[in-house]
Each structure stands twice: as C-alpha cells, then as structure tokens.
C-alpha cells in the first residue's frame, strides 16, 4: 500500500503541514494534491467527507480514506 497514498490538502492548512512533516520524518511516501488548484480533487474530498472540504484527507490504494488522522492512524492504515 505504501507509495500509493494521496494527501489532499491546502496551502493554508496547519494540520496538513504538521502531518506532512510527520510523514516525511517517518519516511512514509505520499503524493500531495492541493484541492484549491484541482476541482476534481476538491470534489473527491467533499465526497469522502459528507460534502465538506475537510483537509487533510488521505486516500489509500484500496480506496479507504482518513480525515485529519494522527500519524499513528496513518501508519496503522498503511500497515506500518
């Protein structure tokens, strides 16, 4: 599952910056998509969050999503 993790974020989101730094420090690879610049990504985040643009939203290879997860939750979902 590693390497196919996508983080949907915005530039102004402090929670996104914090989780991104934690994941980088732990060596967890991910792709970041800014929903402010990608309407399709914004729609995906809204669908995963009952119509809300809540970030960070992480989507894993199996299609499962976590919204504003802790690092421990990300590691568990990624099988680490």
N, CA, C and O atoms as a MOPAC input file, in Angstrom:
PM7 MOZYME 1SCF
protein

 N      0.81800 1    -1.18800 1     0.00000 1
 C      0.00000 1     0.00000 1     0.00000 1
 C      0.86400 1     1.25600 1     0.00000 1
 O      0.42000 1     2.31400 1    -0.44400 1
 N      2.07400 1     1.14900 1     0.48600 1
 C      2.94800 1     2.31100 1     0.52700 1
 C      3.22900 1     2.82700 1    -0.86900 1
 O      3.31600 1     2.05300 1    -1.82200 1
 N      3.37200 1     4.13900 1    -0.98800 1
 C      3.66100 1     4.74500 1    -2.26000 1
 C      2.41400 1     5.12200 1    -3.02600 1
 O      2.47700 1     5.89600 1    -3.98200 1
 N      1.29500 1     4.59000 1    -2.62000 1
 C      0.05200 1     4.92400 1    -3.29900 1
 C     -0.89400 1     5.65000 1    -2.34400 1
 O     -2.11400 1     5.50700 1    -2.41700 1
 N     -0.31100 1     6.41100 1    -1.47400 1
 C     -1.04900 1     7.20900 1    -0.50400 1
 C     -1.11900 1     8.63700 1    -1.03200 1
 O     -0.10100 1     9.21800 1    -1.40700 1
 N     -2.32600 1     9.20000 1    -1.06100 1
 C     -2.50100 1    10.56400 1    -1.53200 1
 C     -3.04600 1    11.42100 1    -0.40000 1
 O     -4.03200 1    11.07200 1     0.24900 1
 N     -2.37800 1    12.56000 1    -0.17600 1
 C     -2.84000 1    13.52100 1     0.81800 1
 C     -3.45600 1    14.69900 1     0.07700 1
 O     -2.79600 1    15.35900 1    -0.72500 1
 N     -4.71800 1    14.95000 1     0.35500 1
 C     -5.40500 1    16.11400 1    -0.19500 1
 C     -5.31000 1    17.21500 1     0.84600 1
 O     -5.65700 1    17.01600 1     2.01000 1
 N     -4.83300 1    18.38600 1     0.41500 1
 C     -4.53300 1    19.45300 1     1.36200 1
 C     -4.78900 1    20.82100 1     0.73800 1
 O     -5.23700 1    20.93100 1    -0.40300 1
 N     -4.49200 1    21.86300 1     1.51900 1
 C     -4.48100 1    23.24200 1     1.04200 1
 C     -3.19600 1    23.88500 1     1.55600 1
 O     -2.54300 1    23.35000 1     2.45100 1
 N     -2.84000 1    25.02300 1     0.99000 1
 C     -1.61300 1    25.70100 1     1.41500 1
 C     -1.75400 1    26.29600 1     2.81100 1
 O     -0.76000 1    26.41700 1     3.52900 1
 N     -2.96200 1    26.66900 1     3.20800 1
 C     -3.17100 1    27.36100 1     4.47700 1
 C     -3.47600 1    26.43200 1     5.65600 1
 O     -3.64800 1    26.90600 1     6.77900 1
 N     -3.54500 1    25.13100 1     5.42000 1
 C     -3.95200 1    24.18000 1     6.45500 1
 C     -2.77900 1    23.78400 1     7.35900 1
 O     -1.85200 1    23.10000 1     6.92600 1
 N     -2.83500 1    24.22000 1     8.60800 1
 C     -1.78900 1    23.87700 1     9.57100 1
 C     -1.74700 1    22.38700 1     9.88600 1
 O     -0.66700 1    21.82500 1    10.06500 1
 N     -2.90500 1    21.74100 1     9.95700 1
 C     -2.95000 1    20.30000 1    10.21500 1
 C     -2.27500 1    19.53800 1     9.07400 1
 O     -1.59800 1    18.53500 1     9.29700 1
 N     -2.47000 1    20.03200 1     7.84600 1
 C     -1.84300 1    19.39500 1     6.67900 1
 C     -0.32400 1    19.50100 1     6.77600 1
 O      0.38500 1    18.51500 1     6.57600 1
 N      0.17000 1    20.69000 1     7.07900 1
 C      1.62600 1    20.89800 1     7.19000 1
 C      2.22300 1    20.01300 1     8.27100 1
 O      3.28100 1    19.41500 1     8.07500 1
 N      1.54900 1    19.92900 1     9.41000 1
 C      2.05500 1    19.11600 1    10.51100 1
 C      2.11400 1    17.63700 1    10.12700 1
 O      3.13600 1    16.98400 1    10.33800 1
 N      1.03000 1    17.10900 1     9.56700 1
 C      1.00400 1    15.69500 1     9.19900 1
 C      2.01100 1    15.40600 1     8.09100 1
 O      2.67300 1    14.36800 1     8.10800 1
 N      2.12800 1    16.31100 1     7.13700 1
 C      3.09400 1    16.14800 1     6.04500 1
 C      4.51600 1    16.02900 1     6.60900 1
 O      5.27000 1    15.14500 1     6.20400 1
 N      4.87800 1    16.90500 1     7.53000 1
 C      6.21700 1    16.85700 1     8.14600 1
 C      6.41900 1    15.55400 1     8.91000 1
 O      7.49200 1    14.95600 1     8.83800 1
 N      5.39800 1    15.10800 1     9.64200 1
 C      5.49700 1    13.86000 1    10.40300 1
 C      5.69400 1    12.67300 1     9.46600 1
 O      6.52300 1    11.80300 1     9.72800 1
 N      4.94000 1    12.63700 1     8.38400 1
 C      5.04800 1    11.52900 1     7.44000 1
 C      6.41100 1    11.53900 1     6.74000 1
 O      7.01200 1    10.48500 1     6.53400 1
 N      6.89200 1    12.71900 1     6.38100 1
 C      8.21300 1    12.81700 1     5.76300 1
 C      9.29000 1    12.33400 1     6.73100 1
 O     10.20600 1    11.61100 1     6.33800 1
 N      9.17700 1    12.73600 1     7.99400 1
 C     10.15300 1    12.33000 1     9.01800 1
 C     10.15900 1    10.81400 1     9.20000 1
 O     11.21100 1    10.22400 1     9.44900 1
 N      8.98500 1    10.17700 1     9.07900 1
 C      8.86000 1     8.72500 1     9.24000 1
 C      9.18200 1     7.96500 1     7.95400 1
 O      9.21500 1     6.73400 1     7.95200 1
 N      9.42200 1     8.70000 1     6.85200 1
 C      9.73800 1     8.05100 1     5.58500 1
 C      8.53400 1     7.42000 1     4.90500 1
 O      8.68100 1     6.45600 1     4.15400 1
 N      7.35100 1     7.95300 1     5.16000 1
 C      6.13100 1     7.43600 1     4.54700 1
 C      5.91400 1     8.20100 1     3.23500 1
 O      5.64600 1     9.40200 1     3.26000 1
 N      6.02900 1     7.51600 1     2.09300 1
 C      5.86200 1     8.21300 1     0.81200 1
 C      4.39100 1     8.52900 1     0.52600 1
 O      3.49700 1     7.74100 1     0.83300 1
 N      4.17000 1     9.69300 1    -0.06400 1
 C      2.81400 1    10.09700 1    -0.40400 1
 C      2.86300 1    11.12200 1    -1.53200 1
 O      3.89200 1    11.74300 1    -1.79700 1
 N      1.73700 1    11.27100 1    -2.17200 1
 C      1.55800 1    12.31100 1    -3.17700 1
 C      0.63400 1    13.34900 1    -2.57700 1
 O     -0.39300 1    13.00800 1    -1.99000 1
 N      0.99400 1    14.61400 1    -2.72100 1
 C      0.15600 1    15.68400 1    -2.18000 1
 C     -0.59600 1    16.36400 1    -3.31500 1
 O     -0.01700 1    16.68200 1    -4.35500 1
 N     -1.89300 1    16.58500 1    -3.10700 1
 C     -2.72800 1    17.26600 1    -4.08600 1
 C     -3.42100 1    18.43400 1    -3.38600 1
 O     -4.11600 1    18.24700 1    -2.38700 1
 N     -3.22300 1    19.63600 1    -3.91900 1
 C     -3.82400 1    20.83800 1    -3.35200 1
 C     -5.22700 1    20.99700 1    -3.94600 1
 O     -5.37800 1    21.20700 1    -5.15000 1
 N     -6.23900 1    20.89500 1    -3.10000 1
 C     -7.61700 1    20.94600 1    -3.59900 1
 C     -8.02100 1    22.34500 1    -4.06000 1
 O     -9.03200 1    22.50200 1    -4.74400 1
 N     -7.24600 1    23.35400 1    -3.69300 1
 C     -7.54700 1    24.70700 1    -4.15200 1
 C     -7.25600 1    24.86500 1    -5.64600 1
 O     -7.80500 1    25.75000 1    -6.30100 1
 N     -6.39400 1    24.00500 1    -6.17400 1
 C     -5.97900 1    24.10400 1    -7.56900 1
 C     -6.52200 1    22.96300 1    -8.42200 1
 O     -6.24900 1    22.90800 1    -9.62100 1
 N     -7.27900 1    22.06100 1    -7.82800 1
 C     -7.75600 1    20.88100 1    -8.54500 1
 C     -9.22000 1    20.62400 1    -8.19100 1
 O     -9.50500 1    20.00200 1    -7.16800 1
 N    -10.15300 1    21.09800 1    -9.02700 1
 C    -11.57800 1    20.92900 1    -8.72100 1
 C    -12.00900 1    19.46700 1    -8.56900 1
 O    -12.88100 1    19.16800 1    -7.75300 1
 N    -11.42000 1    18.57000 1    -9.32700 1
 C    -11.76800 1    17.15100 1    -9.19800 1
 C    -11.33100 1    16.60900 1    -7.84100 1
 O    -12.03900 1    15.80900 1    -7.23000 1
 N    -10.16900 1    17.04300 1    -7.37400 1
 C     -9.68800 1    16.62200 1    -6.05900 1
 C    -10.58800 1    17.19200 1    -4.96300 1
 O    -10.88500 1    16.51100 1    -3.98100 1
 N    -11.01700 1    18.43400 1    -5.13000 1
 C    -11.92200 1    19.04500 1    -4.15200 1
 C    -13.22500 1    18.25700 1    -4.08300 1
 O    -13.76500 1    18.04500 1    -2.99700 1
 N    -13.72900 1    17.82600 1    -5.22800 1
 C    -14.96700 1    17.03200 1    -5.25800 1
 C    -14.76800 1    15.68900 1    -4.57500 1
 O    -15.66800 1    15.20400 1    -3.89000 1
 N    -13.59500 1    15.07800 1    -4.75400 1
 C    -13.29600 1    13.80000 1    -4.11100 1
 C    -13.29100 1    13.97000 1    -2.58900 1
 O    -13.83800 1    13.14100 1    -1.86400 1
 N    -12.66700 1    15.05300 1    -2.11400 1
 C    -12.61400 1    15.32100 1    -0.67400 1
 C    -14.02800 1    15.55000 1    -0.13300 1
 O    -14.37500 1    15.04800 1     0.93600 1
 N    -14.83000 1    16.29600 1    -0.86000 1
 C    -16.21000 1    16.52800 1    -0.42900 1
 C    -16.98600 1    15.21100 1    -0.33800 1
 O    -17.74900 1    14.99600 1     0.60300 1
 N    -16.78600 1    14.34300 1    -1.31500 1
 C    -17.48200 1    13.05300 1    -1.31400 1
 C    -17.06900 1    12.20200 1    -0.10600 1
 O    -17.90300 1    11.53200 1     0.50300 1
 N    -15.78700 1    12.23700 1     0.23100 1
 C    -15.27600 1    11.45000 1     1.35500 1
 C    -15.69500 1    12.02100 1     2.70800 1
 O    -15.65300 1    11.32400 1     3.72100 1
 N    -16.10000 1    13.29800 1     2.72000 1
 C    -16.38500 1    13.97600 1     3.98300 1
 C    -17.79200 1    14.58000 1     4.04300 1
 O    -17.98500 1    15.67900 1     4.56200 1
 N    -18.75700 1    13.85200 1     3.51000 1
 C    -20.16900 1    14.26300 1     3.59900 1
 C    -20.40900 1    15.69400 1     3.12900 1
 O    -21.16300 1    16.44100 1     3.75200 1
 N    -19.75600 1    16.07700 1     2.01200 1
 C    -19.96400 1    17.39800 1     1.43100 1
 C    -19.03900 1    18.47600 1     1.94300 1
 O    -19.11700 1    19.61700 1     1.48800 1
 N    -18.16400 1    18.14900 1     2.87700 1
 C    -17.24200 1    19.13500 1     3.44400 1
 C    -15.86100 1    19.02200 1     2.81200 1
 O    -15.41600 1    17.92900 1     2.46300 1
 N    -15.19300 1    20.15100 1     2.66900 1
 C    -13.81900 1    20.17000 1     2.15300 1
 C    -12.84700 1    20.12500 1     3.32600 1
 O    -12.08900 1    21.06700 1     3.55500 1
 N    -12.87800 1    19.03900 1     4.05300 1
 C    -12.04400 1    18.88500 1     5.23600 1
 C    -10.69500 1    18.28600 1     4.83700 1
 O    -10.62100 1    17.23200 1     4.20600 1
 N     -9.63400 1    18.99200 1     5.22400 1
 C     -8.27600 1    18.51300 1     4.94400 1
 C     -7.47400 1    18.53100 1     6.23500 1
 O     -7.77100 1    19.31900 1     7.13200 1
 N     -6.47100 1    17.68500 1     6.34500 1
 C     -6.03500 1    16.74500 1     5.32900 1
 C     -6.97000 1    15.53600 1     5.23000 1
 O     -7.45300 1    15.00900 1     6.23200 1
 N     -7.19900 1    15.12600 1     4.00800 1
 C     -7.89100 1    13.86900 1     3.73000 1
 C     -6.88400 1    12.97900 1     3.03000 1
 O     -6.31200 1    13.36400 1     2.01000 1
 N     -6.66500 1    11.79400 1     3.57200 1
 C     -5.73000 1    10.84400 1     2.96900 1
 C     -6.51100 1     9.70400 1     2.35100 1
 O     -7.43700 1     9.16700 1     2.95800 1
 N     -6.12700 1     9.34000 1     1.13600 1
 C     -6.77000 1     8.23400 1     0.43800 1
 C     -5.70300 1     7.19100 1     0.13600 1
 O     -4.64400 1     7.49900 1    -0.41000 1
 N     -6.00400 1     5.95700 1     0.50200 1
 C     -5.07500 1     4.84000 1     0.33100 1
 C     -5.39000 1     4.08300 1    -0.95300 1
 O     -6.43900 1     4.29100 1    -1.56300 1
 N     -4.48200 1     3.21000 1    -1.35600 1
 C     -4.61300 1     2.45400 1    -2.61400 1
 C     -5.90900 1     1.66600 1    -2.68000 1
 O     -6.47000 1     1.49300 1    -3.76200 1
 N     -6.39600 1     1.18200 1    -1.53800 1
 C     -7.62400 1     0.37900 1    -1.54000 1
 C     -8.89200 1     1.23900 1    -1.55600 1
 O    -10.00600 1     0.71700 1    -1.50900 1
 N     -8.70800 1     2.56700 1    -1.62400 1
 C     -9.85300 1     3.46700 1    -1.69300 1
 C    -10.34500 1     3.97200 1    -0.35600 1
 O    -11.21100 1     4.84500 1    -0.30700 1
 N     -9.80600 1     3.43800 1     0.73500 1
 C    -10.22400 1     3.92600 1     2.05300 1
 C     -9.64900 1     5.32000 1     2.28300 1
 O     -8.61200 1     5.68100 1     1.72800 1
 N    -10.33700 1     6.08600 1     3.10300 1
 C     -9.92700 1     7.46000 1     3.36500 1
 C     -9.92600 1     7.72900 1     4.86500 1
 O    -10.73300 1     7.18300 1     5.61700 1
 N     -9.00100 1     8.58200 1     5.27400 1
 C     -8.94700 1     9.07000 1     6.64900 1
 C     -8.94700 1    10.59300 1     6.59600 1
 O     -8.25900 1    11.18900 1     5.76700 1
 N     -9.70900 1    11.21600 1     7.47300 1
 C     -9.76900 1    12.66900 1     7.52700 1
 C     -9.09500 1    13.16100 1     8.78800 1
 O     -9.43500 1    12.74400 1     9.89600 1
 N     -8.13200 1    14.05700 1     8.60900 1
 C     -7.35900 1    14.63700 1     9.71100 1
 C     -6.86600 1    13.56000 1    10.67900 1
 O     -7.08800 1    13.65400 1    11.88600 1
 N     -6.19400 1    12.53700 1    10.14200 1
 C     -5.73900 1    11.44300 1    11.00700 1
 C     -4.47700 1    11.80000 1    11.77100 1
 O     -3.75100 1    12.72800 1    11.41200 1
 N     -4.23400 1    11.05000 1    12.82200 1
 C     -2.96600 1    11.15400 1    13.53600 1
 C     -1.93300 1    10.34900 1    12.75200 1
 O     -2.29000 1     9.55200 1    11.88500 1
 N     -0.67300 1    10.55600 1    13.05200 1
 C      0.38700 1     9.77800 1    12.41200 1
 C      0.19600 1     8.29000 1    12.70700 1
 O      0.40800 1     7.45100 1    11.83000 1
 N     -0.20100 1     7.96200 1    13.93000 1
 C     -0.43200 1     6.56500 1    14.30600 1
 C     -1.53800 1     5.94400 1    13.44800 1
 O     -1.42800 1     4.78700 1    13.04200 1
 N     -2.58300 1     6.69100 1    13.17400 1
 C     -3.66600 1     6.18600 1    12.33200 1
 C     -3.19300 1     5.95600 1    10.90000 1
 O     -3.58300 1     4.97700 1    10.26400 1
 N     -2.35900 1     6.85100 1    10.39800 1
 C     -1.81800 1     6.69800 1     9.03600 1
 C     -0.94600 1     5.44400 1     8.97200 1
 O     -1.06200 1     4.64700 1     8.04100 1
 N     -0.07500 1     5.27600 1     9.96400 1
 C      0.80500 1     4.11300 1     9.97900 1
 C      0.01300 1     2.82100 1    10.06600 1
 O      0.34300 1     1.84800 1     9.38800 1
 N     -1.02200 1     2.79600 1    10.88300 1
 C     -1.84200 1     1.60900 1    11.01900 1
 C     -2.54900 1     1.29000 1     9.70200 1
 O     -2.55800 1     0.13800 1     9.26700 1
 N     -3.13500 1     2.29200 1     9.07300 1
 C     -3.85300 1     2.08300 1     7.81300 1
 C     -2.91400 1     1.67000 1     6.69600 1
 O     -3.31500 1     0.96000 1     5.77400 1
 N     -1.65000 1     2.11500 1     6.77500 1
 C     -0.66500 1     1.77700 1     5.74600 1
 C      0.03800 1     0.45000 1     6.04500 1
 O      0.86700 1    -0.01400 1     5.26200 1
 N     -0.29900 1    -0.14700 1     7.17600 1
 C      0.31000 1    -1.43100 1     7.54200 1
 C      1.73900 1    -1.30200 1     8.04200 1
 O      2.55600 1    -2.20400 1     7.85100 1
 N      2.03600 1    -0.18400 1     8.67900 1
 C      3.40100 1     0.03400 1     9.21400 1
 C      3.45500 1    -0.20300 1    10.71300 1
 O      4.51600 1    -0.06500 1    11.32200 1

